Amino acid sequence: MGSVEPMEEEIKELAKDVYRLARLEVNEKQGSDPILLQLKGVVHQQRVDVLSRGEDGVLHYQGRLCVSKVGE
C-alpha cells in the first residue's frame, strides 16, 4: 500500500490555491464597495490603527478580512 504523505501534500497545495482564489475574490469585491474603498483611503493615509491593508491591497479589520455584503 502506498504512503499517504504525497496525498497530504496535494491537499495542502489545494487548500493554498483555494485560499488564494478566495482572497482574489474578496479583493475584487472590496474594489466595488464604496464604504470599503473609503476605508482603504483612510488606511492609506494611516489615520486608523485597527484597519490595515495587506501586500495585495486587501483590507483587514483587526487582522481579519473585510468582506463586502454581496447579493442580499
Biopython code that builds the backbone (N, CA, C, O; Angstrom):
import numpy as np
from Bio.PDB.StructureBuilder import StructureBuilder

atoms = [
    (1, "MET", "N", (0.852, -1.176, 0.000)),
    (1, "MET", "CA", (0.000, 0.000, 0.000)),
    (1, "MET", "C", (0.898, 1.239, 0.000)),
    (1, "MET", "O", (1.939, 1.243, 0.658)),
    (2, "GLY", "N", (0.512, 2.287, -0.726)),
    (2, "GLY", "CA", (1.316, 3.484, -0.837)),
    (2, "GLY", "C", (1.201, 4.400, 0.370)),
    (2, "GLY", "O", (0.308, 4.262, 1.207)),
    (3, "SER", "N", (2.107, 5.311, 0.427)),
    (3, "SER", "CA", (2.127, 6.275, 1.524)),
    (3, "SER", "C", (1.068, 7.351, 1.303)),
    (3, "SER", "O", (0.772, 7.706, 0.162)),
    (4, "VAL", "N", (0.502, 7.865, 2.382)),
    (4, "VAL", "CA", (-0.488, 8.946, 2.283)),
    (4, "VAL", "C", (0.185, 10.310, 2.266)),
    (4, "VAL", "O", (-0.472, 11.330, 2.060)),
    (5, "GLU", "N", (1.494, 10.328, 2.481)),
    (5, "GLU", "CA", (2.212, 11.605, 2.536)),
    (5, "GLU", "C", (2.072, 12.419, 1.246)),
    (5, "GLU", "O", (1.808, 13.618, 1.331)),
    (6, "PRO", "N", (2.237, 11.825, 0.048)),
    (6, "PRO", "CA", (2.048, 12.627, -1.169)),
    (6, "PRO", "C", (0.638, 13.205, -1.281)),
    (6, "PRO", "O", (0.464, 14.313, -1.787)),
    (7, "MET", "N", (-0.363, 12.469, -0.817)),
    (7, "MET", "CA", (-1.738, 12.957, -0.860)),
    (7, "MET", "C", (-1.907, 14.148, 0.088)),
    (7, "MET", "O", (-2.596, 15.114, -0.240)),
    (8, "GLU", "N", (-1.284, 14.075, 1.246)),
    (8, "GLU", "CA", (-1.363, 15.164, 2.203)),
    (8, "GLU", "C", (-0.756, 16.437, 1.612)),
    (8, "GLU", "O", (-1.284, 17.529, 1.823)),
    (9, "GLU", "N", (0.338, 16.305, 0.882)),
    (9, "GLU", "CA", (0.964, 17.474, 0.244)),
    (9, "GLU", "C", (0.039, 18.065, -0.818)),
    (9, "GLU", "O", (-0.069, 19.286, -0.939)),
    (10, "GLU", "N", (-0.627, 17.202, -1.586)),
    (10, "GLU", "CA", (-1.556, 17.667, -2.600)),
    (10, "GLU", "C", (-2.726, 18.406, -1.964)),
    (10, "GLU", "O", (-3.184, 19.421, -2.489)),
    (11, "ILE", "N", (-3.207, 17.899, -0.841)),
    (11, "ILE", "CA", (-4.312, 18.552, -0.134)),
    (11, "ILE", "C", (-3.868, 19.918, 0.384)),
    (11, "ILE", "O", (-4.629, 20.882, 0.309)),
    (12, "LYS", "N", (-2.653, 20.011, 0.906)),
    (12, "LYS", "CA", (-2.136, 21.295, 1.378)),
    (12, "LYS", "C", (-2.039, 22.298, 0.232)),
    (12, "LYS", "O", (-2.400, 23.464, 0.392)),
    (13, "GLU", "N", (-1.553, 21.846, -0.923)),
    (13, "GLU", "CA", (-1.438, 22.732, -2.090)),
    (13, "GLU", "C", (-2.815, 23.171, -2.572)),
    (13, "GLU", "O", (-3.005, 24.328, -2.947)),
    (14, "LEU", "N", (-3.771, 22.254, -2.562)),
    (14, "LEU", "CA", (-5.133, 22.588, -2.962)),
    (14, "LEU", "C", (-5.729, 23.625, -2.008)),
    (14, "LEU", "O", (-6.386, 24.570, -2.444)),
    (15, "ALA", "N", (-5.500, 23.443, -0.722)),
    (15, "ALA", "CA", (-6.004, 24.407, 0.267)),
    (15, "ALA", "C", (-5.393, 25.785, 0.043)),
    (15, "ALA", "O", (-6.088, 26.794, 0.160)),
    (16, "LYS", "N", (-4.110, 25.841, -0.277)),
    (16, "LYS", "CA", (-3.452, 27.115, -0.564)),
    (16, "LYS", "C", (-4.062, 27.776, -1.792)),
    (16, "LYS", "O", (-4.270, 28.989, -1.809)),
    (17, "ASP", "N", (-4.351, 26.972, -2.829)),
    (17, "ASP", "CA", (-4.966, 27.510, -4.045)),
    (17, "ASP", "C", (-6.354, 28.070, -3.763)),
    (17, "ASP", "O", (-6.712, 29.136, -4.264)),
    (18, "VAL", "N", (-7.132, 27.355, -2.964)),
    (18, "VAL", "CA", (-8.475, 27.824, -2.600)),
    (18, "VAL", "C", (-8.369, 29.135, -1.823)),
    (18, "VAL", "O", (-9.142, 30.064, -2.061)),
    (19, "TYR", "N", (-7.429, 29.211, -0.909)),
    (19, "TYR", "CA", (-7.216, 30.426, -0.121)),
    (19, "TYR", "C", (-6.856, 31.605, -1.031)),
    (19, "TYR", "O", (-7.389, 32.703, -0.868)),
    (20, "ARG", "N", (-5.953, 31.376, -1.983)),
    (20, "ARG", "CA", (-5.564, 32.446, -2.914)),
    (20, "ARG", "C", (-6.747, 32.919, -3.738)),
    (20, "ARG", "O", (-6.939, 34.122, -3.919)),
    (21, "LEU", "N", (-7.540, 31.981, -4.239)),
    (21, "LEU", "CA", (-8.718, 32.346, -5.028)),
    (21, "LEU", "C", (-9.725, 33.139, -4.194)),
    (21, "LEU", "O", (-10.321, 34.100, -4.679)),
    (22, "ALA", "N", (-9.908, 32.733, -2.952)),
    (22, "ALA", "CA", (-10.838, 33.448, -2.071)),
    (22, "ALA", "C", (-10.351, 34.876, -1.828)),
    (22, "ALA", "O", (-11.153, 35.810, -1.837)),
    (23, "ARG", "N", (-9.055, 35.056, -1.614)),
    (23, "ARG", "CA", (-8.510, 36.401, -1.389)),
    (23, "ARG", "C", (-8.669, 37.262, -2.634)),
    (23, "ARG", "O", (-8.954, 38.456, -2.532)),
    (24, "LEU", "N", (-8.485, 36.666, -3.806)),
    (24, "LEU", "CA", (-8.676, 37.418, -5.042)),
    (24, "LEU", "C", (-10.122, 37.886, -5.180)),
    (24, "LEU", "O", (-10.380, 39.018, -5.589)),
    (25, "GLU", "N", (-11.057, 37.012, -4.837)),
    (25, "GLU", "CA", (-12.466, 37.390, -4.918)),
    (25, "GLU", "C", (-12.797, 38.480, -3.907)),
    (25, "GLU", "O", (-13.513, 39.428, -4.230)),
    (26, "VAL", "N", (-12.284, 38.354, -2.692)),
    (26, "VAL", "CA", (-12.513, 39.381, -1.671)),
    (26, "VAL", "C", (-11.935, 40.713, -2.139)),
    (26, "VAL", "O", (-12.578, 41.754, -2.000)),
    (27, "ASN", "N", (-10.738, 40.685, -2.687)),
    (27, "ASN", "CA", (-10.103, 41.912, -3.169)),
    (27, "ASN", "C", (-10.946, 42.550, -4.273)),
    (27, "ASN", "O", (-11.115, 43.769, -4.303)),
    (28, "GLU", "N", (-11.470, 41.730, -5.174)),
    (28, "GLU", "CA", (-12.313, 42.239, -6.264)),
    (28, "GLU", "C", (-13.587, 42.884, -5.710)),
    (28, "GLU", "O", (-13.972, 43.971, -6.142)),
    (29, "LYS", "N", (-14.231, 42.226, -4.767)),
    (29, "LYS", "CA", (-15.470, 42.749, -4.177)),
    (29, "LYS", "C", (-15.197, 44.026, -3.385)),
    (29, "LYS", "O", (-16.015, 44.945, -3.396)),
    (30, "GLN", "N", (-14.057, 44.092, -2.700)),
    (30, "GLN", "CA", (-13.722, 45.304, -1.960)),
    (30, "GLN", "C", (-13.593, 46.485, -2.909)),
    (30, "GLN", "O", (-13.908, 47.616, -2.539)),
    (31, "GLY", "N", (-13.132, 46.231, -4.131)),
    (31, "GLY", "CA", (-12.948, 47.295, -5.102)),
    (31, "GLY", "C", (-14.241, 47.890, -5.604)),
    (31, "GLY", "O", (-14.224, 48.960, -6.212)),
    (32, "SER", "N", (-15.376, 47.226, -5.369)),
    (32, "SER", "CA", (-16.656, 47.757, -5.808)),
    (32, "SER", "C", (-17.546, 48.174, -4.641)),
    (32, "SER", "O", (-18.703, 48.542, -4.843)),
    (33, "ASP", "N", (-17.020, 48.121, -3.443)),
    (33, "ASP", "CA", (-17.788, 48.506, -2.253)),
    (33, "ASP", "C", (-17.375, 49.919, -1.835)),
    (33, "ASP", "O", (-16.243, 50.121, -1.396)),
    (34, "PRO", "N", (-18.282, 50.906, -1.966)),
    (34, "PRO", "CA", (-17.904, 52.295, -1.672)),
    (34, "PRO", "C", (-17.422, 52.526, -0.244)),
    (34, "PRO", "O", (-16.523, 53.335, -0.013)),
    (35, "ILE", "N", (-18.009, 51.828, 0.700)),
    (35, "ILE", "CA", (-17.598, 52.016, 2.100)),
    (35, "ILE", "C", (-16.177, 51.489, 2.308)),
    (35, "ILE", "O", (-15.351, 52.148, 2.939)),
    (36, "LEU", "N", (-15.900, 50.294, 1.774)),
    (36, "LEU", "CA", (-14.558, 49.737, 1.936)),
    (36, "LEU", "C", (-13.531, 50.538, 1.145)),
    (36, "LEU", "O", (-12.386, 50.665, 1.579)),
    (37, "LEU", "N", (-13.917, 51.078, -0.002)),
    (37, "LEU", "CA", (-12.995, 51.941, -0.750)),
    (37, "LEU", "C", (-12.628, 53.179, 0.072)),
    (37, "LEU", "O", (-11.473, 53.603, 0.093)),
    (38, "GLN", "N", (-13.614, 53.742, 0.738)),
    (38, "GLN", "CA", (-13.349, 54.904, 1.593)),
    (38, "GLN", "C", (-12.421, 54.512, 2.748)),
    (38, "GLN", "O", (-11.495, 55.251, 3.083)),
    (39, "LEU", "N", (-12.672, 53.363, 3.344)),
    (39, "LEU", "CA", (-11.820, 52.896, 4.439)),
    (39, "LEU", "C", (-10.395, 52.634, 3.957)),
    (39, "LEU", "O", (-9.437, 52.918, 4.676)),
    (40, "LYS", "N", (-10.247, 52.090, 2.737)),
    (40, "LYS", "CA", (-8.908, 51.880, 2.188)),
    (40, "LYS", "C", (-8.162, 53.203, 2.073)),
    (40, "LYS", "O", (-6.963, 53.271, 2.341)),
    (41, "GLY", "N", (-8.880, 54.262, 1.670)),
    (41, "GLY", "CA", (-8.261, 55.584, 1.579)),
    (41, "GLY", "C", (-7.791, 56.076, 2.932)),
    (41, "GLY", "O", (-6.708, 56.648, 3.057)),
    (42, "VAL", "N", (-8.611, 55.849, 3.943)),
    (42, "VAL", "CA", (-8.245, 56.256, 5.303)),
    (42, "VAL", "C", (-7.018, 55.490, 5.764)),
    (42, "VAL", "O", (-6.105, 56.067, 6.354)),
    (43, "VAL", "N", (-6.996, 54.192, 5.494)),
    (43, "VAL", "CA", (-5.852, 53.365, 5.888)),
    (43, "VAL", "C", (-4.600, 53.833, 5.158)),
    (43, "VAL", "O", (-3.513, 53.893, 5.733)),
    (44, "HIS", "N", (-4.776, 54.165, 3.873)),
    (44, "HIS", "CA", (-3.624, 54.634, 3.087)),
    (44, "HIS", "C", (-3.009, 55.883, 3.717)),
    (44, "HIS", "O", (-1.795, 56.080, 3.661)),
    (45, "GLN", "N", (-3.847, 56.719, 4.312)),
    (45, "GLN", "CA", (-3.357, 57.930, 4.980)),
    (45, "GLN", "C", (-2.876, 57.630, 6.392)),
    (45, "GLN", "O", (-2.379, 58.521, 7.081)),
    (46, "GLN", "N", (-3.018, 56.392, 6.824)),
    (46, "GLN", "CA", (-2.546, 55.903, 8.118)),
    (46, "GLN", "C", (-3.147, 56.672, 9.289)),
    (46, "GLN", "O", (-2.443, 57.085, 10.211)),
    (47, "ARG", "N", (-4.466, 56.853, 9.231)),
    (47, "ARG", "CA", (-5.155, 57.521, 10.319)),
    (47, "ARG", "C", (-5.892, 56.547, 11.234)),
    (47, "ARG", "O", (-6.452, 56.960, 12.250)),
    (48, "VAL", "N", (-5.898, 55.264, 10.889)),
    (48, "VAL", "CA", (-6.655, 54.278, 11.657)),
    (48, "VAL", "C", (-5.739, 53.109, 12.017)),
    (48, "VAL", "O", (-5.062, 52.551, 11.153)),
    (49, "ASP", "N", (-5.723, 52.746, 13.293)),
    (49, "ASP", "CA", (-4.850, 51.666, 13.749)),
    (49, "ASP", "C", (-5.469, 50.276, 13.584)),
    (49, "ASP", "O", (-4.738, 49.308, 13.377)),
    (50, "VAL", "N", (-6.793, 50.154, 13.669)),
    (50, "VAL", "CA", (-7.422, 48.834, 13.626)),
    (50, "VAL", "C", (-7.601, 48.316, 12.207)),
    (50, "VAL", "O", (-7.878, 47.133, 12.010)),
    (51, "LEU", "N", (-7.445, 49.189, 11.217)),
    (51, "LEU", "CA", (-7.552, 48.779, 9.819)),
    (51, "LEU", "C", (-6.161, 48.707, 9.205)),
    (51, "LEU", "O", (-5.284, 49.509, 9.525)),
    (52, "SER", "N", (-5.977, 47.742, 8.327)),
    (52, "SER", "CA", (-4.700, 47.629, 7.627)),
    (52, "SER", "C", (-4.941, 47.079, 6.234)),
    (52, "SER", "O", (-5.985, 46.489, 5.955)),
    (53, "ARG", "N", (-3.961, 47.280, 5.362)),
    (53, "ARG", "CA", (-4.014, 46.721, 4.014)),
    (53, "ARG", "C", (-2.863, 45.751, 3.856)),
    (53, "ARG", "O", (-1.727, 46.046, 4.225)),
    (54, "GLY", "N", (-3.171, 44.584, 3.299)),
    (54, "GLY", "CA", (-2.149, 43.586, 3.036)),
    (54, "GLY", "C", (-1.304, 43.980, 1.841)),
    (54, "GLY", "O", (-1.583, 44.975, 1.172)),
    (55, "GLU", "N", (-0.273, 43.199, 1.578)),
    (55, "GLU", "CA", (0.597, 43.447, 0.425)),
    (55, "GLU", "C", (-0.190, 43.462, -0.876)),
    (55, "GLU", "O", (0.170, 44.164, -1.821)),
    (56, "ASP", "N", (-1.268, 42.680, -0.920)),
    (56, "ASP", "CA", (-2.085, 42.586, -2.127)),
    (56, "ASP", "C", (-3.198, 43.623, -2.170)),
    (56, "ASP", "O", (-4.024, 43.606, -3.082)),
    (57, "GLY", "N", (-3.230, 44.539, -1.182)),
    (57, "GLY", "CA", (-4.225, 45.610, -1.157)),
    (57, "GLY", "C", (-5.525, 45.238, -0.472)),
    (57, "GLY", "O", (-6.429, 46.070, -0.395)),
    (58, "VAL", "N", (-5.651, 44.020, 0.029)),
    (58, "VAL", "CA", (-6.875, 43.583, 0.681)),
    (58, "VAL", "C", (-6.976, 44.241, 2.055)),
    (58, "VAL", "O", (-6.013, 44.267, 2.820)),
    (59, "LEU", "N", (-8.157, 44.770, 2.349)),
    (59, "LEU", "CA", (-8.397, 45.472, 3.602)),
    (59, "LEU", "C", (-8.689, 44.483, 4.726)),
    (59, "LEU", "O", (-9.442, 43.526, 4.547)),
    (60, "HIS", "N", (-8.078, 44.728, 5.896)),
    (60, "HIS", "CA", (-8.274, 43.904, 7.089)),
    (60, "HIS", "C", (-8.727, 44.800, 8.239)),
    (60, "HIS", "O", (-8.290, 45.945, 8.350)),
    (61, "TYR", "N", (-9.601, 44.278, 9.089)),
    (61, "TYR", "CA", (-10.016, 44.949, 10.314)),
    (61, "TYR", "C", (-9.570, 44.067, 11.467)),
    (61, "TYR", "O", (-10.020, 42.928, 11.596)),
    (62, "GLN", "N", (-8.700, 44.585, 12.293)),
    (62, "GLN", "CA", (-8.125, 43.844, 13.418)),
    (62, "GLN", "C", (-7.617, 42.466, 12.977)),
    (62, "GLN", "O", (-7.836, 41.462, 13.654)),
    (63, "GLY", "N", (-6.929, 42.443, 11.821)),
    (63, "GLY", "CA", (-6.322, 41.222, 11.327)),
    (63, "GLY", "C", (-7.248, 40.293, 10.562)),
    (63, "GLY", "O", (-6.816, 39.244, 10.084)),
    (64, "ARG", "N", (-8.522, 40.666, 10.439)),
    (64, "ARG", "CA", (-9.485, 39.813, 9.731)),
    (64, "ARG", "C", (-9.884, 40.465, 8.419)),
    (64, "ARG", "O", (-9.956, 41.690, 8.323)),
    (65, "LEU", "N", (-10.145, 39.641, 7.404)),
    (65, "LEU", "CA", (-10.552, 40.160, 6.105)),
    (65, "LEU", "C", (-11.853, 40.947, 6.212)),
    (65, "LEU", "O", (-12.775, 40.536, 6.917)),
    (66, "CYS", "N", (-11.928, 42.060, 5.523)),
    (66, "CYS", "CA", (-13.181, 42.802, 5.388)),
    (66, "CYS", "C", (-13.870, 42.275, 4.139)),
    (66, "CYS", "O", (-13.355, 42.418, 3.030)),
    (67, "VAL", "N", (-15.026, 41.670, 4.322)),
    (67, "VAL", "CA", (-15.755, 41.069, 3.204)),
    (67, "VAL", "C", (-16.983, 41.916, 2.923)),
    (67, "VAL", "O", (-17.739, 42.256, 3.833)),
    (68, "SER", "N", (-17.175, 42.254, 1.647)),
    (68, "SER", "CA", (-18.310, 43.068, 1.234)),
    (68, "SER", "C", (-19.608, 42.285, 1.352)),
    (68, "SER", "O", (-19.633, 41.063, 1.206)),
    (69, "LYS", "N", (-20.701, 43.027, 1.625)),
    (69, "LYS", "CA", (-22.024, 42.418, 1.555)),
    (69, "LYS", "C", (-22.355, 42.229, 0.091)),
    (69, "LYS", "O", (-22.280, 43.176, -0.691)),
    (70, "VAL", "N", (-22.719, 41.026, -0.287)),
    (70, "VAL", "CA", (-22.998, 40.740, -1.689)),
    (70, "VAL", "C", (-24.300, 39.961, -1.798)),
    (70, "VAL", "O", (-24.543, 39.013, -1.051)),
    (71, "GLY", "N", (-25.133, 40.383, -2.747)),
    (71, "GLY", "CA", (-26.316, 39.627, -3.125)),
    (71, "GLY", "C", (-27.355, 39.399, -2.058)),
    (71, "GLY", "O", (-27.768, 38.262, -1.829)),
    (72, "GLU", "N", (-27.780, 40.445, -1.408)),
    (72, "GLU", "CA", (-28.850, 40.273, -0.424)),
    (72, "GLU", "C", (-30.193, 40.424, -1.077)),
    (72, "GLU", "O", (-31.221, 40.313, -0.409)),
]
sb = StructureBuilder()
sb.init_structure("model")
sb.init_model(0)
sb.init_chain("A")
sb.init_seg("    ")
for serial, (resi, resn, name, xyz) in enumerate(atoms, 1):
    if name == "N":
        sb.init_residue(resn, " ", resi, " ")
    sb.init_atom(name, np.array(xyz, "f"), 0.0, 1.0, " ", f" {name:<3s}", serial, name[0])
structure = sb.get_structure()
